[in-house]
């Protein structure tokens, strides 16, 4: 999941260099959403992992 967020971030950076601002905003938005989903899943896994032990 974090790999996909990094991929969209790289796409946004490359598109920004070449001047495709519509693609930049779309890819950056997707990367931001995936990053926050990853953070939430990470926190949930930390909480559930501690309960088992």
N, C-alpha and C positions, 0 to 999 in steps of 0.2 A: 504494500500500500504506500509506504513512504517512497519507494522507488518510482511509483507513478507520479507522486507529487513532485519529486525532483525532476522527472522527465518533462512535465508540463512547465516547470519553472525554467528549464533550459530552453524549451521551445519559445517561451515568452521572451527570454533574453535575446535569442537569435532573431526572432521576428522584430523585436524593438530596434536592433542594430540595422536591420534592412528597411525599417520604416513601415511595417505592416501593423498599424496601431490597433486595428480591429481584432487581429489575431492575438496581439499582445494582451489585450484586456480579457479576452476569452480564456486564453491559456493560463494567465495569472489567476483568474477567478477559480478555475478548476483546480489549480495547484493549491490555492488557499483552502478550498473546501476539503480536498483530500488530506491536507496537513492537519486540519482540525479534527477530522474524522479519525485519523491515526492517533492523535493525542488522546482523544476520548477513549478509544479502544485500548490504548496503553494504560491509562488510568484504571479502567475497568479490570484489565488483566492483573494489575498490581493488587487491587482490592480483593479479587477472587482468589488470587494465588496465596495471599496471606491467611485467608480463612481456612484453607485446606491444611495448612501446616500446624 
